[in-house]
């Protein structure tokens, strides 16, 4: 029965860690201004066509 508890705790910790990663990425994404987004997209297009 004890290994079920460990498995459950590992699952909960995995879900929490995934949430932290997603929240961090979302904050980083929202920190860009519209001008920065346009500049980065243009750089990607130029890089892809090269």
mmCIF file of the N, C-alpha and C atoms, coordinates in Angstrom:
data_MODEL
# 
_entry.id   MODEL 
# 
loop_
_atom_site.group_PDB 
_atom_site.id 
_atom_site.type_symbol 
_atom_site.label_atom_id 
_atom_site.label_alt_id 
_atom_site.label_comp_id 
_atom_site.label_asym_id 
_atom_site.label_entity_id 
_atom_site.label_seq_id 
_atom_site.pdbx_PDB_ins_code 
_atom_site.Cartn_x 
_atom_site.Cartn_y 
_atom_site.Cartn_z 
_atom_site.occupancy 
_atom_site.B_iso_or_equiv 
_atom_site.pdbx_formal_charge 
_atom_site.auth_seq_id 
_atom_site.auth_comp_id 
_atom_site.auth_asym_id 
_atom_site.auth_atom_id 
_atom_site.pdbx_PDB_model_num 
ATOM 1   N N  . UNK A 1 1  ? 0.825  -1.195 0.000   1.00 0.00 ? 1  UNK A N  1 
ATOM 2   C CA . UNK A 1 1  ? 0.000  0.000  0.000   1.00 0.00 ? 1  UNK A CA 1 
ATOM 3   C C  . UNK A 1 1  ? 0.868  1.256  0.000   1.00 0.00 ? 1  UNK A C  1 
ATOM 4   N N  . UNK A 1 2  ? 2.042  1.178  0.584   1.00 0.00 ? 2  UNK A N  1 
ATOM 5   C CA . UNK A 1 2  ? 2.907  2.348  0.701   1.00 0.00 ? 2  UNK A CA 1 
ATOM 6   C C  . UNK A 1 2  ? 3.370  2.857  -0.666  1.00 0.00 ? 2  UNK A C  1 
ATOM 7   N N  . UNK A 1 3  ? 3.632  1.951  -1.617  1.00 0.00 ? 3  UNK A N  1 
ATOM 8   C CA . UNK A 1 3  ? 4.107  2.382  -2.923  1.00 0.00 ? 3  UNK A CA 1 
ATOM 9   C C  . UNK A 1 3  ? 3.043  3.149  -3.678  1.00 0.00 ? 3  UNK A C  1 
ATOM 10  N N  . UNK A 1 4  ? 1.755  2.910  -3.384  1.00 0.00 ? 4  UNK A N  1 
ATOM 11  C CA . UNK A 1 4  ? 0.683  3.696  -3.995  1.00 0.00 ? 4  UNK A CA 1 
ATOM 12  C C  . UNK A 1 4  ? 0.760  5.153  -3.546  1.00 0.00 ? 4  UNK A C  1 
ATOM 13  N N  . UNK A 1 5  ? 1.092  5.345  -2.287  1.00 0.00 ? 5  UNK A N  1 
ATOM 14  C CA . UNK A 1 5  ? 1.229  6.700  -1.756  1.00 0.00 ? 5  UNK A CA 1 
ATOM 15  C C  . UNK A 1 5  ? 2.385  7.423  -2.438  1.00 0.00 ? 5  UNK A C  1 
ATOM 16  N N  . UNK A 1 6  ? 3.504  6.722  -2.599  1.00 0.00 ? 6  UNK A N  1 
ATOM 17  C CA . UNK A 1 6  ? 4.665  7.317  -3.254  1.00 0.00 ? 6  UNK A CA 1 
ATOM 18  C C  . UNK A 1 6  ? 4.353  7.654  -4.710  1.00 0.00 ? 6  UNK A C  1 
ATOM 19  N N  . UNK A 1 7  ? 3.650  6.765  -5.378  1.00 0.00 ? 7  UNK A N  1 
ATOM 20  C CA . UNK A 1 7  ? 3.266  7.002  -6.767  1.00 0.00 ? 7  UNK A CA 1 
ATOM 21  C C  . UNK A 1 7  ? 2.332  8.207  -6.860  1.00 0.00 ? 7  UNK A C  1 
ATOM 22  N N  . UNK A 1 8  ? 1.404  8.308  -5.938  1.00 0.00 ? 8  UNK A N  1 
ATOM 23  C CA . UNK A 1 8  ? 0.488  9.451  -5.922  1.00 0.00 ? 8  UNK A CA 1 
ATOM 24  C C  . UNK A 1 8  ? 1.211  10.756 -5.662  1.00 0.00 ? 8  UNK A C  1 
ATOM 25  N N  . UNK A 1 9  ? 2.134  10.760 -4.722  1.00 0.00 ? 9  UNK A N  1 
ATOM 26  C CA . UNK A 1 9  ? 2.915  11.973 -4.444  1.00 0.00 ? 9  UNK A CA 1 
ATOM 27  C C  . UNK A 1 9  ? 3.766  12.374 -5.640  1.00 0.00 ? 9  UNK A C  1 
ATOM 28  N N  . UNK A 1 10 ? 4.360  11.386 -6.303  1.00 0.00 ? 10 UNK A N  1 
ATOM 29  C CA . UNK A 1 10 ? 5.167  11.677 -7.492  1.00 0.00 ? 10 UNK A CA 1 
ATOM 30  C C  . UNK A 1 10 ? 4.294  12.282 -8.590  1.00 0.00 ? 10 UNK A C  1 
ATOM 31  N N  . UNK A 1 11 ? 3.085  11.774 -8.740  1.00 0.00 ? 11 UNK A N  1 
ATOM 32  C CA . UNK A 1 11 ? 2.162  12.315 -9.739  1.00 0.00 ? 11 UNK A CA 1 
ATOM 33  C C  . UNK A 1 11 ? 1.767  13.748 -9.429  1.00 0.00 ? 11 UNK A C  1 
ATOM 34  N N  . UNK A 1 12 ? 1.470  14.015 -8.176  1.00 0.00 ? 12 UNK A N  1 
ATOM 35  C CA . UNK A 1 12 ? 1.101  15.379 -7.765  1.00 0.00 ? 12 UNK A CA 1 
ATOM 36  C C  . UNK A 1 12 ? 2.260  16.341 -7.978  1.00 0.00 ? 12 UNK A C  1 
ATOM 37  N N  . UNK A 1 13 ? 3.463  15.900 -7.652  1.00 0.00 ? 13 UNK A N  1 
ATOM 38  C CA . UNK A 1 13 ? 4.634  16.756 -7.844  1.00 0.00 ? 13 UNK A CA 1 
ATOM 39  C C  . UNK A 1 13 ? 4.886  17.014 -9.333  1.00 0.00 ? 13 UNK A C  1 
ATOM 40  N N  . UNK A 1 14 ? 4.631  16.029 -10.168 1.00 0.00 ? 14 UNK A N  1 
ATOM 41  C CA . UNK A 1 14 ? 4.777  16.203 -11.606 1.00 0.00 ? 14 UNK A CA 1 
ATOM 42  C C  . UNK A 1 14 ? 3.791  17.217 -12.159 1.00 0.00 ? 14 UNK A C  1 
ATOM 43  N N  . UNK A 1 15 ? 2.564  17.144 -11.705 1.00 0.00 ? 15 UNK A N  1 
ATOM 44  C CA . UNK A 1 15 ? 1.541  18.101 -12.140 1.00 0.00 ? 15 UNK A CA 1 
ATOM 45  C C  . UNK A 1 15 ? 1.908  19.518 -11.685 1.00 0.00 ? 15 UNK A C  1 
ATOM 46  N N  . UNK A 1 16 ? 2.375  19.649 -10.459 1.00 0.00 ? 16 UNK A N  1 
ATOM 47  C CA . UNK A 1 16 ? 2.762  20.965 -9.938  1.00 0.00 ? 16 UNK A CA 1 
ATOM 48  C C  . UNK A 1 16 ? 3.948  21.531 -10.722 1.00 0.00 ? 16 UNK A C  1 
ATOM 49  N N  . UNK A 1 17 ? 4.922  20.695 -11.021 1.00 0.00 ? 17 UNK A N  1 
ATOM 50  C CA . UNK A 1 17 ? 6.094  21.159 -11.772 1.00 0.00 ? 17 UNK A CA 1 
ATOM 51  C C  . UNK A 1 17 ? 5.698  21.588 -13.178 1.00 0.00 ? 17 UNK A C  1 
ATOM 52  N N  . UNK A 1 18 ? 4.796  20.849 -13.798 1.00 0.00 ? 18 UNK A N  1 
ATOM 53  C CA . UNK A 1 18 ? 4.321  21.222 -15.131 1.00 0.00 ? 18 UNK A CA 1 
ATOM 54  C C  . UNK A 1 18 ? 3.601  22.568 -15.082 1.00 0.00 ? 18 UNK A C  1 
ATOM 55  N N  . UNK A 1 19 ? 2.807  22.787 -14.063 1.00 0.00 ? 19 UNK A N  1 
ATOM 56  C CA . UNK A 1 19 ? 2.110  24.068 -13.913 1.00 0.00 ? 19 UNK A CA 1 
ATOM 57  C C  . UNK A 1 19 ? 3.076  25.228 -13.755 1.00 0.00 ? 19 UNK A C  1 
ATOM 58  N N  . UNK A 1 20 ? 4.144  25.015 -13.021 1.00 0.00 ? 20 UNK A N  1 
ATOM 59  C CA . UNK A 1 20 ? 5.153  26.063 -12.837 1.00 0.00 ? 20 UNK A CA 1 
ATOM 60  C C  . UNK A 1 20 ? 5.812  26.402 -14.163 1.00 0.00 ? 20 UNK A C  1 
ATOM 61  N N  . UNK A 1 21 ? 6.153  25.388 -14.936 1.00 0.00 ? 21 UNK A N  1 
ATOM 62  C CA . UNK A 1 21 ? 6.798  25.615 -16.236 1.00 0.00 ? 21 UNK A CA 1 
ATOM 63  C C  . UNK A 1 21 ? 5.868  26.374 -17.172 1.00 0.00 ? 21 UNK A C  1 
ATOM 64  N N  . UNK A 1 22 ? 4.613  25.995 -17.197 1.00 0.00 ? 22 UNK A N  1 
ATOM 65  C CA . UNK A 1 22 ? 3.639  26.660 -18.068 1.00 0.00 ? 22 UNK A CA 1 
ATOM 66  C C  . UNK A 1 22 ? 3.441  28.111 -17.638 1.00 0.00 ? 22 UNK A C  1 
ATOM 67  N N  . UNK A 1 23 ? 3.319  28.357 -16.349 1.00 0.00 ? 23 UNK A N  1 
ATOM 68  C CA . UNK A 1 23 ? 3.126  29.724 -15.853 1.00 0.00 ? 23 UNK A CA 1 
ATOM 69  C C  . UNK A 1 23 ? 4.335  30.594 -16.169 1.00 0.00 ? 23 UNK A C  1 
ATOM 70  N N  . UNK A 1 24 ? 5.532  30.047 -16.022 1.00 0.00 ? 24 UNK A N  1 
ATOM 71  C CA . UNK A 1 24 ? 6.749  30.806 -16.315 1.00 0.00 ? 24 UNK A CA 1 
ATOM 72  C C  . UNK A 1 24 ? 6.817  31.162 -17.803 1.00 0.00 ? 24 UNK A C  1 
ATOM 73  N N  . UNK A 1 25 ? 6.485  30.222 -18.664 1.00 0.00 ? 25 UNK A N  1 
ATOM 74  C CA . UNK A 1 25 ? 6.502  30.475 -20.112 1.00 0.00 ? 25 UNK A CA 1 
ATOM 75  C C  . UNK A 1 25 ? 5.448  31.515 -20.486 1.00 0.00 ? 25 UNK A C  1 
ATOM 76  N N  . UNK A 1 26 ? 4.311  31.451 -19.858 1.00 0.00 ? 26 UNK A N  1 
ATOM 77  C CA . UNK A 1 26 ? 3.239  32.420 -20.139 1.00 0.00 ? 26 UNK A CA 1 
ATOM 78  C C  . UNK A 1 26 ? 3.659  33.821 -19.723 1.00 0.00 ? 26 UNK A C  1 
ATOM 79  N N  . UNK A 1 27 ? 4.284  33.954 -18.576 1.00 0.00 ? 27 UNK A N  1 
ATOM 80  C CA . UNK A 1 27 ? 4.759  35.278 -18.136 1.00 0.00 ? 27 UNK A CA 1 
ATOM 81  C C  . UNK A 1 27 ? 5.799  35.823 -19.089 1.00 0.00 ? 27 UNK A C  1 
ATOM 82  N N  . UNK A 1 28 ? 6.703  34.965 -19.531 1.00 0.00 ? 28 UNK A N  1 
ATOM 83  C CA . UNK A 1 28 ? 7.748  35.390 -20.460 1.00 0.00 ? 28 UNK A CA 1 
ATOM 84  C C  . UNK A 1 28 ? 7.121  35.831 -21.780 1.00 0.00 ? 28 UNK A C  1 
ATOM 85  N N  . UNK A 1 29 ? 6.102  35.101 -22.254 1.00 0.00 ? 29 UNK A N  1 
ATOM 86  C CA . UNK A 1 29 ? 5.445  35.429 -23.522 1.00 0.00 ? 29 UNK A CA 1 
ATOM 87  C C  . UNK A 1 29 ? 4.697  36.753 -23.427 1.00 0.00 ? 29 UNK A C  1 
ATOM 88  N N  . UNK A 1 30 ? 4.044  36.994 -22.336 1.00 0.00 ? 30 UNK A N  1 
ATOM 89  C CA . UNK A 1 30 ? 3.257  38.219 -22.183 1.00 0.00 ? 30 UNK A CA 1 
ATOM 90  C C  . UNK A 1 30 ? 4.102  39.454 -21.914 1.00 0.00 ? 30 UNK A C  1 
ATOM 91  N N  . UNK A 1 31 ? 5.380  39.270 -21.644 1.00 0.00 ? 31 UNK A N  1 
ATOM 92  C CA . UNK A 1 31 ? 6.252  40.397 -21.343 1.00 0.00 ? 31 UNK A CA 1 
ATOM 93  C C  . UNK A 1 31 ? 6.665  41.163 -22.601 1.00 0.00 ? 31 UNK A C  1 
ATOM 94  N N  . UNK A 1 32 ? 6.441  40.595 -23.787 1.00 0.00 ? 32 UNK A N  1 
ATOM 95  C CA . UNK A 1 32 ? 6.833  41.258 -25.024 1.00 0.00 ? 32 UNK A CA 1 
ATOM 96  C C  . UNK A 1 32 ? 5.849  42.355 -25.402 1.00 0.00 ? 32 UNK A C  1 
ATOM 97  N N  . UNK A 1 33 ? 6.379  43.439 -25.952 1.00 0.00 ? 33 UNK A N  1 
ATOM 98  C CA . UNK A 1 33 ? 5.515  44.484 -26.503 1.00 0.00 ? 33 UNK A CA 1 
ATOM 99  C C  . UNK A 1 33 ? 5.130  44.066 -27.923 1.00 0.00 ? 33 UNK A C  1 
ATOM 100 N N  . UNK A 1 34 ? 4.077  44.645 -28.463 1.00 0.00 ? 34 UNK A N  1 
ATOM 101 C CA . UNK A 1 34 ? 3.696  44.303 -29.843 1.00 0.00 ? 34 UNK A CA 1 
ATOM 102 C C  . UNK A 1 34 ? 4.820  44.558 -30.855 1.00 0.00 ? 34 UNK A C  1 
ATOM 103 N N  . UNK A 1 35 ? 5.601  45.608 -30.634 1.00 0.00 ? 35 UNK A N  1 
ATOM 104 C CA . UNK A 1 35 ? 6.697  45.917 -31.562 1.00 0.00 ? 35 UNK A CA 1 
ATOM 105 C C  . UNK A 1 35 ? 7.768  44.825 -31.509 1.00 0.00 ? 35 UNK A C  1 
ATOM 106 N N  . UNK A 1 36 ? 8.053  44.324 -30.289 1.00 0.00 ? 36 UNK A N  1 
ATOM 107 C CA . UNK A 1 36 ? 9.039  43.253 -30.151 1.00 0.00 ? 36 UNK A CA 1 
ATOM 108 C C  . UNK A 1 36 ? 8.562  41.976 -30.840 1.00 0.00 ? 36 UNK A C  1 
ATOM 109 N N  . UNK A 1 37 ? 7.280  41.695 -30.740 1.00 0.00 ? 37 UNK A N  1 
ATOM 110 C CA . UNK A 1 37 ? 6.727  40.508 -31.382 1.00 0.00 ? 37 UNK A CA 1 
ATOM 111 C C  . UNK A 1 37 ? 6.861  40.621 -32.898 1.00 0.00 ? 37 UNK A C  1 
ATOM 112 N N  . UNK A 1 38 ? 6.522  41.790 -33.448 1.00 0.00 ? 38 UNK A N  1 
ATOM 113 C CA . UNK A 1 38 ? 6.635  41.995 -34.897 1.00 0.00 ? 38 UNK A CA 1 
ATOM 114 C C  . UNK A 1 38 ? 8.079  41.831 -35.348 1.00 0.00 ? 38 UNK A C  1 
ATOM 115 N N  . UNK A 1 39 ? 9.007  42.399 -34.599 1.00 0.00 ? 39 UNK A N  1 
ATOM 116 C CA . UNK A 1 39 ? 10.425 42.301 -34.949 1.00 0.00 ? 39 UNK A CA 1 
ATOM 117 C C  . UNK A 1 39 ? 10.883 40.849 -34.933 1.00 0.00 ? 39 UNK A C  1 
ATOM 118 N N  . UNK A 1 40 ? 10.505 40.105 -33.906 1.00 0.00 ? 40 UNK A N  1 
ATOM 119 C CA . UNK A 1 40 ? 10.916 38.700 -33.812 1.00 0.00 ? 40 UNK A CA 1 
ATOM 120 C C  . UNK A 1 40 ? 10.310 37.861 -34.933 1.00 0.00 ? 40 UNK A C  1 
ATOM 121 N N  . UNK A 1 41 ? 9.053  38.116 -35.279 1.00 0.00 ? 41 UNK A N  1 
ATOM 122 C CA . UNK A 1 41 ? 8.431  37.372 -36.365 1.00 0.00 ? 41 UNK A CA 1 
ATOM 123 C C  . UNK A 1 41 ? 9.120  37.663 -37.693 1.00 0.00 ? 41 UNK A C  1 
ATOM 124 N N  . UNK A 1 42 ? 9.456  38.926 -37.927 1.00 0.00 ? 42 UNK A N  1 
ATOM 125 C CA . UNK A 1 42 ? 10.154 39.285 -39.167 1.00 0.00 ? 42 UNK A CA 1 
ATOM 126 C C  . UNK A 1 42 ? 11.518 38.619 -39.231 1.00 0.00 ? 42 UNK A C  1 
ATOM 127 N N  . UNK A 1 43 ? 12.226 38.552 -38.101 1.00 0.00 ? 43 UNK A N  1 
ATOM 128 C CA . UNK A 1 43 ? 13.535 37.890 -38.058 1.00 0.00 ? 43 UNK A CA 1 
ATOM 129 C C  . UNK A 1 43 ? 13.390 36.397 -38.359 1.00 0.00 ? 43 UNK A C  1 
ATOM 130 N N  . UNK A 1 44 ? 12.343 35.779 -37.851 1.00 0.00 ? 44 UNK A N  1 
ATOM 131 C CA . UNK A 1 44 ? 12.115 34.356 -38.120 1.00 0.00 ? 44 UNK A CA 1 
ATOM 132 C C  . UNK A 1 44 ? 11.842 34.108 -39.600 1.00 0.00 ? 44 UNK A C  1 
ATOM 133 N N  . UNK A 1 45 ? 11.032 34.982 -40.208 1.00 0.00 ? 45 UNK A N  1 
ATOM 134 C CA . UNK A 1 45 ? 10.713 34.828 -41.623 1.00 0.00 ? 45 UNK A CA 1 
ATOM 135 C C  . UNK A 1 45 ? 11.971 34.991 -42.467 1.00 0.00 ? 45 UNK A C  1 
ATOM 136 N N  . UNK A 1 46 ? 12.783 35.986 -42.137 1.00 0.00 ? 46 UNK A N  1 
ATOM 137 C CA . UNK A 1 46 ? 14.030 36.200 -42.873 1.00 0.00 ? 46 UNK A CA 1 
ATOM 138 C C  . UNK A 1 46 ? 14.964 35.011 -42.693 1.00 0.00 ? 46 UNK A C  1 
ATOM 139 N N  . UNK A 1 47 ? 15.029 34.475 -41.494 1.00 0.00 ? 47 UNK A N  1 
ATOM 140 C CA . UNK A 1 47 ? 15.883 33.318 -41.219 1.00 0.00 ? 47 UNK A CA 1 
ATOM 141 C C  . UNK A 1 47 ? 15.414 32.070 -41.932 1.00 0.00 ? 47 UNK A C  1 
ATOM 142 N N  . UNK A 1 48 ? 14.118 31.900 -42.049 1.00 0.00 ? 48 UNK A N  1 
ATOM 143 C CA . UNK A 1 48 ? 13.554 30.709 -42.702 1.00 0.00 ? 48 UNK A CA 1 
ATOM 144 C C  . UNK A 1 48 ? 13.742 30.765 -44.216 1.00 0.00 ? 48 UNK A C  1 
ATOM 145 N N  . UNK A 1 49 ? 13.698 31.949 -44.789 1.00 0.00 ? 49 UNK A N  1 
ATOM 146 C CA . UNK A 1 49 ? 13.848 32.078 -46.240 1.00 0.00 ? 49 UNK A CA 1 
ATOM 147 C C  . UNK A 1 49 ? 15.309 32.022 -46.666 1.00 0.00 ? 49 UNK A C  1 
ATOM 148 N N  . UNK A 1 50 ? 16.240 32.158 -45.728 1.00 0.00 ? 50 UNK A N  1 
ATOM 149 C CA . UNK A 1 50 ? 17.665 32.107 -46.067 1.00 0.00 ? 50 UNK A CA 1 
ATOM 150 C C  . UNK A 1 50 ? 18.149 30.692 -46.278 1.00 0.00 ? 50 UNK A C  1 
# 
